[in-house]
Amino acid sequence: MTIWTDDPVRDAERYFADQEEELEALPECDMCGHPIQSVYLYEVFGQCICEDCMNGCRWDVTEYMEDSL
């Protein structure tokens, strides 16, 4: 938790350091390598996958059928 002082530069540096520390504690997506910042993730065959990557794997059935023919 950031404690605010009368030095705005120092406060900003501490704030960004705290944010970076929190990001490092989050699980990383096994597909893109970014920290998963949403409230949930997908676990598929033991891999953690973020919502953006999971949505990138989603197909409309009719498009999938047309592309596979």
N, C-alpha and C positions, 0 to 999 in steps of 0.2 A: 504494500500500500504506500502510495506516495504521500509524504508529509510536505505541505506547502510552507515555504518560508518567504522572506521579503526579497529573495534573490531569484528573479524569474528565469535567468539563464540556467542557474543550478537546478531549479525546479524542473525545467524542461529537460535537461540532461538526465536527471533522475527518473522522470516520467518515462522517457523513451527507453532507458535501460530496463525499467520495470516491465514495459511492454515487450521488449525483446526477450526477457527472461520468461515471461508467460508464454510467448510463442514457442520457445524452445522446449517447454514442458508438454506441449500438445503432441498427439500422435501425428505421424506423417503419412500422407497418402503413398501407397506403394506404387501407384501408377505415375503420378506427377511429381512426387517428392515434397510437395508443399504441406505446411501444417494444416490439419483439419480444424477449421475454426467454427464449424456449425455445431449444433447441439447433438448431432448424431453422425454416424459413419456407417458404411456397409462393410461387412466382413464376408469375403468370398474366398473359399478354400484357404483360409488362414491369412489372407491379405486384407489390410485396411484400405478402403477406397473412399475418396471424398464424393460428395454429391455431383460435382461438376464432371468428374471422370466417369462416374456411373451413368450420368445422363448422356455422355458421349458414346456410351456403348448401347444405348437404347435405340431400337429400330421400330418403325411402323411395320406391322406384319406384311401389308401389301407391298411396301417398298422392298422389304427383305426378300419376299418371294419373287418379285420382278428382277432383282439384282442377282439372285441365285440361279436363275434360269439361263 
